[in-house]
Amino acid sequence: MTQTKTQIFYSGNKNVLVNHLFNQNENKCPRWTPLSKIKNANKVRKIVSGNHQNCLIWKGTNNLEFHQANNQIKSFTIEKEEIKDIQSGYTTYLILTKSGKVFSLAENCPCCEVPLSDPQSSTFEKIRPVPFFNKKENNQKVDTFAMVGWSNYFVCKDGRLGDGTSNQAKKIPILIFENVTRVFGGVQGYGFFFTTKNNDLYAAGANQCGNLGIGNRTNQKSPVKVPNWKAEDILDLQTNDGYSILITKEGKTYGCGLAFSNGFTQDKSTFTEIEELKNKKVVEYSGGKNISLALTNENELFGWGFDSDNHLTDQYGNTRIQTPCKFNLPEIFQNNPSIKLKITCGTYCIYLYPSYNNCLIQDFQKLFESKIFCDSKLSLNENTQVPIHKIIVESRTNLQISTIEDLINKESFSKQEILLFLKWVYFDEITNVELLKQIFNSLNISYPPKNTFQKDLHDLFNDEDSKDFTLLIKNDDDEDEEEYEEILVHKIVLLTRSGLFREMFENTTEESKSVKDYSGKSIESIEILIKYFYTEKIELTADHDIQLIIEELEDSIEYYQLNENSNILSQLNQIKIKL
């Protein structure tokens, strides 16, 4: 199994110097440079970039790193919160947590973004809670938000849309619409879009370039409906400096606004499908001041636009890419479809990096979808049975299967509704908040869930009484006798995390309570690997033969047929660095 080291690349003006994004001598392709100072790059979930070539990096659950153009790096942690999203405007970064709170990392300057923060604080020195939204008495929890150049907009969980920059004196967002489901912006945007519960798309703001897609070039002080579009069809929509790009859930790409940035050679005032991408399925889009990037489901990267502010003429050596052009990827990502990429456009820089993969979640999602090795069932009122894995469902809910059946059947939940609930049970997916609240209430479980799947599985690892299987490890010190050391495990965890164990269990009877490990690896290495199956963490101590264990764990990836996105190698590399 080929393992790829996690790397993040950028291209563009990273150090304020004139360093053009595109190199005319390299077939208009970006000059990719590794961003080598990021630690634990495998944990990066999202990168956003604003002005001055700064970027904010979200890693893990609630950790942030702020990389500045002067090469300073600042680390932040939002205590007791789990980050849901981060976004960048021109000079302000906003952070949204799953509990509905909003925090900012802002520059200390008299711009309209700063009143959301503390204007007396030093520039980019600390993460600060955004007033109003974090005050308990207002009870206004934010569900989604968008930075739009100098402005910002918030959608509360009750569907109210607020403009966070219109009322600077009171620092309270002005209510501008209700029944809103999602809001769209852009790092250099001057207009914005939002969708409603009625399945409509609205736009407002600057429109002198036709960038709102409403068929004219008149600025809109109040929201106006964008014709011919339904919310349910839209995957993503971004508006930037005079242009907007819309991606449908089918992967089709549409542009409007200023030519050369909208994907065409002429201005457009309505969303028009981009010809060069008609046969491509775009899964992600990101736009900066003048640059657009589109990533397809086959990891093909297309880009178009300008490379600097001096875009009216080519006399300075600037490159203008009028319509989407295919870019070469860094060699480490070429011809490797197993790596799913993410893209980010800032004002002057673009970033390319592997998408964050939680192998633990991925493996249990596959288990849920395959329904293999199910050992129990949930019986519903309409004589329907849903196959499940008993230990997973009971450990996640702290309820016995019979109790769960009694409680959910009182409410007559359908099979489809229970399947949505089981997606949370198996891999933390929440697709219908209101339904999940109803089921949690029926089961007398508090919502939102306090424990993540990963923590619950860690607790399961420590629950010796529930372990139902024995892994037998050959004791190589005694060659004459066949003696084995024992490791107690949960059978379902081993077969879920390891292709080898899955094959072994397929060839054993259901009544079998043990299996032999013939790897020849030390008991210490196997114990560490088993704990990794539960926790996604490699933990070594000074008592271990560290060099031996590193070598054995490196070999374990292929031997035990682990998830190809396993982060074991990156963890071992970090351990090597510290040695």
C-alpha positions as CSV (number, residue, x, y, z in Angstrom):
1,M,0.0,0.0,0.0
2,T,1.4,3.3,-1.0
3,Q,1.5,6.0,1.7
4,T,1.7,9.6,0.8
5,K,3.1,12.2,3.2
6,T,0.6,14.9,3.9
7,Q,1.8,18.1,2.3
8,I,0.3,21.6,1.8
9,F,1.3,23.7,-1.2
10,Y,0.8,27.4,-2.0
11,S,1.3,29.5,-5.1
12,G,1.4,33.2,-5.4
13,N,2.6,36.3,-3.6
14,K,3.4,34.8,-0.1
15,N,6.0,37.3,1.0
16,V,4.6,40.6,-0.3
17,L,7.2,40.6,-3.1
18,V,6.0,40.6,-6.8
19,N,5.9,36.9,-7.4
20,H,3.4,36.1,-10.1
21,L,1.1,33.2,-9.5
22,F,1.5,31.8,-13.0
23,N,4.7,31.1,-14.8
24,Q,4.4,31.8,-18.5
25,N,7.3,29.4,-19.2
26,E,5.5,26.5,-17.5
27,N,2.4,26.2,-19.6
28,K,0.5,28.7,-17.4
29,C,0.8,26.4,-14.4
30,P,1.1,27.5,-10.8
31,R,4.5,27.4,-9.3
32,W,3.8,25.2,-6.3
33,T,5.8,25.7,-3.1
34,P,5.5,23.4,0.0
35,L,4.2,25.2,3.1
36,S,6.7,23.3,5.2
37,K,6.1,25.0,8.6
38,I,2.8,23.5,9.3
39,K,3.0,20.8,12.0
40,N,0.6,17.8,12.0
41,A,-0.5,18.6,8.4
42,N,-2.5,15.5,8.3
43,K,-5.0,17.1,10.8
44,V,-5.7,20.1,8.6
45,R,-9.4,20.5,7.9
46,K,-9.5,23.8,6.2
47,I,-7.4,26.8,5.1
48,V,-8.7,30.3,4.5
49,S,-6.7,33.3,3.3
50,G,-7.3,37.0,3.3
51,N,-5.3,40.1,2.5
52,H,-1.5,40.5,3.1
53,Q,-0.9,36.8,2.2
54,N,-2.0,35.7,5.7
55,C,-3.8,32.4,6.2
56,L,-5.7,30.7,9.0
57,I,-5.5,27.0,9.3
58,W,-8.0,24.8,11.2
59,K,-6.6,21.6,12.6
60,G,-8.3,18.8,14.5
61,T,-11.3,19.7,16.7
62,N,-10.6,23.2,18.0
63,N,-7.0,24.2,17.1
64,L,-6.1,27.1,14.8
65,E,-2.8,28.3,13.4
66,F,-2.4,31.8,11.9
67,H,0.5,32.1,9.4
68,Q,1.5,35.6,8.5
69,A,3.4,36.9,5.6
70,N,6.3,38.0,7.9
71,N,6.7,34.2,8.7
72,Q,5.2,34.6,12.2
73,I,3.1,31.7,13.3
74,K,0.5,32.0,16.1
75,S,-1.4,29.1,17.6
76,F,-4.9,29.3,19.2
77,T,-7.3,26.9,20.8
78,I,-10.9,27.6,21.5
79,E,-11.4,25.9,24.8
80,K,-14.5,23.8,25.4
81,E,-15.8,24.3,21.9
82,E,-15.7,22.3,18.6
83,I,-15.1,24.2,15.5
84,K,-17.7,23.9,12.7
85,D,-16.3,26.3,10.1
86,I,-13.8,29.1,9.4
87,Q,-14.0,31.9,6.8
88,S,-11.9,34.8,5.8
89,G,-12.8,38.3,4.7
90,Y,-10.4,40.9,3.5
91,T,-8.8,41.4,6.9
92,T,-11.0,39.5,9.4
93,Y,-11.2,35.8,10.1
94,L,-14.4,34.3,11.6
95,I,-14.7,31.0,13.4
96,L,-18.0,29.3,14.0
97,T,-18.4,26.5,16.6
98,K,-20.9,23.7,16.6
99,S,-22.6,25.2,19.7
100,G,-23.5,28.3,17.5
101,K,-20.9,30.7,18.9
102,V,-18.8,33.0,16.7
103,F,-15.3,34.1,17.3
104,S,-13.0,36.5,15.3
105,L,-9.4,37.0,14.6
106,A,-9.2,40.6,13.4
107,E,-6.8,43.3,12.5
108,N,-6.8,46.4,14.6
109,C,-7.7,49.0,12.0
110,P,-10.7,51.3,11.5
111,C,-12.5,49.0,9.0
112,C,-16.1,47.9,9.2
113,E,-15.2,44.4,10.2
114,V,-13.5,45.2,13.5
115,P,-16.6,46.3,15.5
116,L,-17.5,42.7,15.7
117,S,-14.4,42.2,17.8
118,D,-12.5,44.3,20.4
119,P,-10.9,47.3,18.6
120,Q,-8.6,48.0,21.5
121,S,-6.9,44.6,21.2
122,S,-3.6,44.2,19.4
123,T,-3.5,43.1,15.8
124,F,-4.2,39.4,15.3
125,E,-3.1,38.8,18.9
126,K,-6.0,36.7,20.2
127,I,-9.3,35.0,19.3
128,R,-12.1,37.1,20.5
129,P,-15.8,36.2,20.9
130,V,-18.2,38.2,18.6
131,P,-20.6,40.3,20.6
132,F,-24.3,39.6,20.7
133,F,-24.1,36.1,19.3
134,N,-22.3,34.8,22.3
135,K,-24.5,36.4,24.9
136,K,-26.7,33.8,26.5
137,E,-29.5,36.2,27.1
138,N,-30.0,36.8,23.4
139,N,-30.0,33.0,22.7
140,Q,-29.1,33.6,19.0
141,K,-27.1,30.6,18.0
142,V,-25.5,30.8,14.6
143,D,-26.0,27.9,12.1
144,T,-24.0,29.2,9.1
145,F,-22.2,32.4,8.1
146,A,-20.3,34.1,5.3
147,M,-17.6,36.7,5.0
148,V,-18.1,39.0,2.1
149,G,-15.0,41.2,1.6
150,W,-15.4,43.8,4.3
151,S,-18.8,42.5,5.5
152,N,-20.2,39.5,7.2
153,Y,-23.6,37.8,7.4
154,F,-25.0,35.3,9.9
155,V,-27.9,32.8,9.7
156,C,-29.2,31.9,13.1
157,K,-30.6,28.5,13.8
158,D,-34.1,29.9,13.6
159,G,-33.5,31.0,10.0
160,R,-33.0,34.7,10.6
161,L,-30.3,36.4,8.5
162,G,-28.4,39.2,10.1
163,D,-26.0,41.8,8.6
164,G,-23.1,42.0,11.0
165,T,-21.6,45.3,9.8
166,S,-24.6,47.5,9.3
167,N,-25.0,48.6,12.9
168,Q,-21.5,49.3,14.2
169,A,-22.7,51.5,17.1
170,K,-24.6,48.7,18.8
171,K,-22.6,45.9,17.4
172,I,-25.8,44.0,16.8
173,P,-26.4,42.4,13.4
174,I,-29.4,44.0,11.6
175,L,-32.1,41.5,10.6
176,I,-32.5,41.6,6.8
177,F,-34.4,38.4,6.0
178,E,-36.1,35.4,7.6
179,N,-36.5,31.7,6.8
180,V,-33.0,31.6,5.4
181,T,-31.1,28.3,5.1
182,R,-27.7,29.3,3.8
183,V,-25.6,32.4,3.0
184,F,-22.8,32.7,0.4
185,G,-20.0,35.2,0.2
186,G,-16.3,35.5,-0.9
187,V,-13.0,36.8,0.3
188,Q,-13.1,39.8,-2.0
189,G,-16.9,40.0,-2.5
190,Y,-19.1,43.0,-2.6
191,G,-22.4,41.3,-3.2
192,F,-23.8,38.2,-1.5
193,F,-26.3,35.4,-2.0
194,F,-28.6,33.4,0.2
195,T,-31.2,30.6,-0.1
196,T,-34.5,30.3,1.7
197,K,-36.7,27.5,3.1
198,N,-39.0,28.2,0.1
199,N,-36.2,26.8,-2.1
200,D,-35.4,30.3,-3.6
201,L,-32.1,32.0,-4.3
202,Y,-31.7,35.7,-3.4
203,A,-28.9,38.2,-4.1
204,A,-28.0,41.7,-2.8
205,G,-25.2,44.3,-2.8
206,A,-22.9,45.7,-5.5
207,N,-23.8,44.6,-9.0
208,Q,-22.2,47.0,-11.4
209,C,-20.5,44.1,-13.2
210,G,-23.6,41.9,-13.4
211,N,-22.1,39.7,-10.7
212,L,-25.4,39.0,-9.0
213,G,-26.7,37.0,-12.0
214,I,-30.1,38.9,-12.1
215,G,-29.8,40.1,-15.7
216,N,-28.8,43.7,-15.0
217,R,-26.0,45.8,-13.6
218,T,-28.0,47.8,-11.0
219,N,-26.8,47.7,-7.3
220,Q,-29.3,46.0,-5.0
221,K,-29.8,47.6,-1.6
222,S,-32.4,45.0,-0.8
223,P,-32.5,41.3,-1.6
224,V,-33.8,40.4,-5.0
225,K,-34.7,36.9,-6.2
226,V,-32.3,35.4,-8.7
227,P,-34.4,33.9,-11.5
228,N,-34.3,30.3,-12.7
229,W,-32.4,28.9,-9.7
230,K,-33.6,26.7,-6.8
231,A,-31.7,26.2,-3.5
232,E,-31.9,22.4,-3.8
233,D,-29.8,22.5,-7.0
234,I,-26.8,24.5,-5.6
235,L,-23.7,22.9,-4.2
236,D,-21.7,26.1,-3.8
237,L,-21.8,29.7,-4.8
238,Q,-19.1,32.3,-4.3
239,T,-19.0,36.0,-5.2
240,N,-15.8,38.0,-5.5
241,D,-14.3,41.1,-7.1
242,G,-16.9,41.7,-9.9
243,Y,-17.8,38.1,-10.7
244,S,-19.6,35.1,-9.2
245,I,-19.3,31.3,-9.8
246,L,-22.1,28.8,-9.0
247,I,-21.6,25.0,-8.8
248,T,-24.6,22.7,-9.0
249,K,-24.9,19.4,-7.1
250,E,-24.5,17.7,-10.5
251,G,-21.1,19.3,-10.8
252,K,-22.0,21.8,-13.5
253,T,-20.2,25.2,-13.3
254,Y,-21.8,28.6,-14.1
255,G,-20.3,32.1,-14.1
256,C,-21.4,35.7,-14.4
257,G,-20.0,39.2,-14.0
258,L,-16.6,40.5,-15.1
259,A,-15.0,38.9,-18.1
260,F,-11.7,36.9,-17.6
261,S,-12.8,36.2,-14.0
262,N,-16.2,34.7,-14.8
263,G,-14.8,32.0,-17.1
264,F,-15.7,33.8,-20.3
265,T,-14.2,36.3,-22.7
266,Q,-17.0,38.7,-22.2
267,D,-19.1,40.1,-19.4
268,K,-22.3,38.2,-18.3
269,S,-25.2,39.4,-16.2
270,T,-26.8,36.0,-15.8
271,F,-25.4,32.7,-14.7
272,T,-24.2,30.9,-17.9
273,E,-22.6,27.5,-18.0
274,I,-18.8,27.6,-18.6
275,E,-18.1,25.8,-21.9
276,E,-14.7,24.4,-21.0
277,L,-16.1,22.6,-17.9
278,K,-19.3,21.2,-19.4
279,N,-18.0,17.6,-19.5
280,K,-16.4,17.8,-16.0
281,K,-18.0,17.2,-12.6
282,V,-16.7,20.0,-10.4
283,V,-16.9,19.0,-6.7
284,E,-15.2,22.1,-5.2
285,Y,-14.7,25.7,-6.2
286,S,-12.7,28.6,-4.6
287,G,-12.3,32.2,-5.8
288,G,-9.9,35.0,-4.8
289,K,-9.6,38.6,-5.9
290,N,-9.1,37.7,-9.6
291,I,-8.4,34.0,-9.6
292,S,-10.8,31.0,-9.8
293,L,-10.0,27.4,-9.1
294,A,-12.3,24.4,-9.8
295,L,-11.5,20.9,-8.7
296,T,-13.2,17.9,-10.4
297,N,-14.2,14.5,-8.9
298,E,-11.2,13.1,-10.8
299,N,-8.7,15.5,-9.0
300,E,-8.3,17.6,-12.1
301,L,-7.5,21.2,-11.2
302,F,-8.7,24.0,-13.5
303,G,-8.0,27.7,-13.1
304,W,-8.6,31.0,-14.8
305,G,-8.3,34.8,-14.1
306,F,-5.5,37.2,-13.4
307,D,-2.4,36.8,-11.3
308,S,-2.1,40.3,-9.7
309,D,-3.7,43.7,-9.5
310,N,-2.0,44.9,-12.7
311,H,-4.4,43.0,-14.9
312,L,-5.3,45.6,-17.5
313,T,-2.2,45.0,-19.5
314,D,0.4,42.3,-20.1
315,Q,3.3,44.8,-20.3
316,Y,4.4,43.8,-16.8
317,G,4.6,40.1,-17.7
318,N,1.3,39.2,-16.1
319,T,-0.6,36.2,-17.4
320,R,-4.3,36.4,-18.2
321,I,-6.1,33.1,-18.5
322,Q,-9.4,33.9,-20.1
323,T,-11.1,30.6,-19.8
324,P,-10.5,27.5,-17.6
325,C,-7.1,26.0,-18.1
326,K,-6.0,22.6,-16.6
327,F,-3.2,23.0,-14.1
328,N,-0.5,20.4,-13.3
329,L,-0.6,19.2,-9.7
330,P,2.5,18.8,-7.5
331,E,4.2,15.6,-8.3
332,I,3.2,14.0,-5.0
333,F,-0.5,14.2,-5.9
334,Q,-0.2,13.3,-9.6
335,N,-1.8,10.0,-10.7
336,N,-3.0,9.3,-7.1
337,P,-6.8,9.3,-7.2
338,S,-7.0,7.9,-3.6
339,I,-6.0,11.4,-2.3
340,K,-8.9,13.8,-2.3
341,L,-7.8,17.4,-2.5
342,K,-9.0,20.7,-1.3
343,I,-8.4,24.2,-2.7
344,T,-8.4,27.7,-1.3
345,C,-8.1,31.0,-3.0
346,G,-7.0,34.0,-0.9
347,T,-6.6,37.6,-2.2
348,Y,-3.2,36.9,-3.6
349,C,-2.4,33.2,-2.8
350,I,-3.9,29.8,-3.6
351,Y,-3.5,26.7,-1.5
352,L,-3.7,23.0,-2.4
353,Y,-3.9,20.3,0.3
354,P,-5.3,16.8,1.0
355,S,-8.7,16.7,2.5
356,Y,-8.9,15.8,6.1
357,N,-9.6,12.1,6.6
358,N,-10.7,10.6,9.9
359,C,-9.9,6.9,9.2
360,L,-11.8,5.8,12.3
361,I,-15.0,7.5,11.0
362,Q,-14.4,6.2,7.5
363,D,-14.0,2.6,8.6
364,F,-17.1,2.6,10.7
365,Q,-19.1,4.3,7.9
366,K,-18.1,1.5,5.6
367,L,-19.2,-1.0,8.2
368,F,-22.6,0.6,8.5
369,E,-23.1,0.7,4.7
370,S,-22.0,-2.9,4.2
371,K,-24.0,-4.4,7.1
372,I,-21.4,-7.2,7.4
373,F,-21.1,-9.1,10.7
374,C,-24.3,-7.7,12.1
375,D,-25.2,-9.7,15.2
376,S,-28.5,-8.1,16.3
377,K,-31.6,-6.3,15.0
378,L,-33.8,-3.3,15.9
379,S,-37.4,-4.4,15.5
380,L,-39.8,-1.5,14.5
381,N,-43.6,-1.3,14.8
382,E,-44.3,-1.9,11.2
383,N,-42.7,-5.4,11.4
384,T,-39.5,-4.1,10.0
385,Q,-36.1,-5.1,11.3
386,V,-32.9,-3.1,10.9
387,P,-29.7,-5.1,11.2
388,I,-27.1,-3.6,13.6
389,H,-23.9,-4.4,15.6
390,K,-25.0,-4.7,19.2
391,I,-21.9,-3.4,20.9
392,I,-21.7,-0.2,18.8
393,V,-25.3,0.8,19.3
394,E,-25.4,0.0,23.1
395,S,-22.0,1.7,23.8
396,R,-23.1,4.8,21.9
397,T,-26.5,5.1,23.6
398,N,-25.7,3.5,27.0
399,L,-29.0,1.6,26.5
400,Q,-29.8,-2.0,25.9
401,I,-31.3,-3.0,22.5
402,S,-34.6,-4.0,24.0
403,T,-34.9,-0.6,25.8
404,I,-34.1,1.2,22.5
405,E,-36.8,-0.7,20.7
406,D,-39.5,0.0,23.4
407,L,-38.7,3.7,23.4
408,I,-38.5,4.3,19.6
409,N,-41.7,2.2,18.9
410,K,-43.7,4.5,21.2
411,E,-43.1,7.3,18.8
412,S,-43.5,5.1,15.7
413,F,-40.4,6.2,13.9
414,S,-40.0,4.9,10.4
415,K,-37.2,2.7,9.1
416,Q,-35.7,5.7,7.2
417,E,-35.8,7.9,10.3
418,I,-34.0,5.2,12.4
419,L,-31.4,4.8,9.6
420,L,-30.6,8.5,9.9
421,F,-30.2,8.1,13.6
422,L,-27.9,5.1,13.1
423,K,-25.7,7.2,10.9
424,W,-24.9,9.3,14.0
425,V,-24.4,6.1,16.0
426,Y,-21.9,4.6,13.6
427,F,-20.0,7.6,12.3
428,D,-21.3,10.9,13.9
429,E,-23.2,12.0,10.8
430,I,-26.1,14.5,11.5
431,T,-28.2,15.2,8.5
432,N,-31.5,16.1,10.1
433,V,-31.1,18.0,13.4
434,E,-34.8,18.2,14.3
435,L,-35.4,14.5,13.7
436,L,-32.3,13.6,15.7
437,K,-33.5,15.8,18.6
438,Q,-36.9,13.9,18.6
439,I,-35.2,10.5,18.7
440,F,-32.7,11.6,21.4
441,N,-35.6,12.9,23.4
442,S,-37.5,9.6,23.0
443,L,-34.4,7.8,24.2
444,N,-33.9,10.3,27.1
445,I,-30.5,11.2,25.7
446,S,-29.4,14.8,25.9
447,Y,-28.9,16.7,22.6
448,P,-26.5,17.8,21.3
449,P,-24.4,14.7,21.9
450,K,-21.7,15.5,24.5
451,N,-19.3,12.7,23.3
452,T,-18.0,12.3,19.8
453,F,-17.7,8.9,18.3
454,Q,-13.9,8.9,18.8
455,K,-14.2,9.5,22.5
456,D,-16.9,6.9,22.9
457,L,-14.7,4.3,21.2
458,H,-11.8,5.3,23.4
459,D,-14.1,4.6,26.4
460,L,-15.0,1.3,24.9
461,F,-11.3,0.4,24.7
462,N,-11.1,0.9,28.5
463,D,-14.2,-1.2,29.1
464,E,-12.6,-4.6,29.8
465,D,-15.9,-6.3,30.7
466,S,-17.4,-5.8,27.3
467,K,-14.5,-7.2,25.3
468,D,-15.7,-10.4,23.6
469,F,-12.6,-11.7,21.7
470,T,-9.1,-12.8,22.4
471,L,-6.1,-12.1,20.1
472,L,-3.4,-14.7,20.7
473,I,0.2,-13.5,20.1
474,K,3.0,-16.1,19.7
475,N,5.7,-15.9,22.4
476,D,8.9,-16.2,20.4
477,D,11.0,-16.6,23.5
478,D,9.9,-20.2,23.9
479,E,10.6,-21.9,20.6
480,D,9.8,-25.4,21.9
481,E,6.3,-24.8,23.2
482,E,3.5,-23.0,21.4
483,E,2.7,-20.5,24.1
484,Y,0.7,-17.3,23.3
485,E,0.1,-14.0,25.1
486,E,-3.4,-12.7,25.1
487,I,-4.9,-9.3,24.2
488,L,-8.6,-8.8,24.9
489,V,-10.4,-6.9,22.2
490,H,-13.8,-6.2,20.7
491,K,-14.1,-8.4,17.6
492,I,-16.1,-5.7,15.7
493,V,-13.4,-3.1,16.1
494,L,-10.7,-5.4,14.8
495,L,-12.6,-6.5,11.7
496,T,-13.7,-2.9,11.0
497,R,-10.2,-1.4,11.2
498,S,-8.1,-4.2,9.5
499,G,-8.7,-5.9,6.2
500,L,-6.5,-8.9,7.4
501,F,-8.6,-9.5,10.5
502,R,-11.8,-9.1,8.5
503,E,-10.6,-11.9,6.2
504,M,-9.6,-14.0,9.2
505,F,-13.0,-13.6,10.8
506,E,-14.8,-14.5,7.6
507,N,-13.0,-17.9,7.8
508,T,-13.9,-18.6,11.5
509,T,-17.2,-19.7,13.0
510,E,-19.4,-17.3,14.8
511,E,-18.9,-19.2,18.0
512,S,-15.1,-18.7,17.8
513,K,-13.8,-16.6,20.7
514,S,-10.1,-16.2,19.6
515,V,-7.8,-15.9,16.7
516,K,-4.0,-16.2,16.3
517,D,-1.8,-13.5,15.1
518,Y,1.0,-14.8,12.9
519,S,2.8,-11.5,12.2
520,G,5.8,-12.2,14.3
521,K,5.6,-8.7,15.7
522,S,6.3,-7.9,19.4
523,I,3.5,-7.9,21.9
524,E,4.2,-4.2,22.6
525,S,3.8,-3.2,18.9
526,I,0.5,-5.1,18.6
527,E,-0.8,-3.6,21.8
528,I,0.0,-0.1,20.5
529,L,-1.7,-0.9,17.1
530,I,-4.8,-2.3,18.8
531,K,-5.1,0.9,20.9
532,Y,-4.7,2.9,17.7
533,F,-7.7,1.0,16.2
534,Y,-9.8,2.5,19.0
535,T,-8.2,6.0,19.3
536,E,-6.4,6.9,16.1
537,K,-3.3,7.7,18.2
538,I,0.1,6.1,18.4
539,E,1.4,6.3,22.0
540,L,4.9,5.3,22.8
541,T,6.7,5.6,26.2
542,A,10.3,5.6,27.3
543,D,9.9,2.0,28.4
544,H,9.4,0.8,24.8
545,D,12.1,-0.2,22.3
546,I,11.0,2.8,20.2
547,Q,13.1,2.0,17.1
548,L,11.9,-1.6,16.9
549,I,8.2,-0.5,17.4
550,I,8.5,2.2,14.7
551,E,9.8,-0.3,12.2
552,E,7.1,-2.9,13.1
553,L,4.3,-0.3,12.9
554,E,5.5,1.0,9.6
555,D,5.3,-2.6,8.3
556,S,1.9,-3.1,10.0
557,I,0.1,-0.7,7.6
558,E,0.4,-3.1,4.7
559,Y,0.5,-6.3,6.7
560,Y,-2.8,-5.7,8.4
561,Q,-4.4,-4.0,5.4
562,L,-5.2,-0.7,7.0
563,N,-7.2,2.2,5.6
564,E,-5.2,3.7,2.8
565,N,-5.7,7.1,4.5
566,S,-4.2,5.9,7.7
567,N,-2.2,8.6,9.5
568,I,0.2,6.2,11.2
569,L,3.1,7.1,9.1
570,S,2.7,10.8,9.8
571,Q,2.5,10.1,13.5
572,L,5.6,8.0,13.4
573,N,7.4,10.7,11.5
574,Q,6.6,13.2,14.2
575,I,8.0,10.7,16.8
576,K,11.2,10.3,14.8
577,I,11.6,14.1,14.7
578,K,11.4,14.3,18.5
579,L,14.0,11.5,19.0
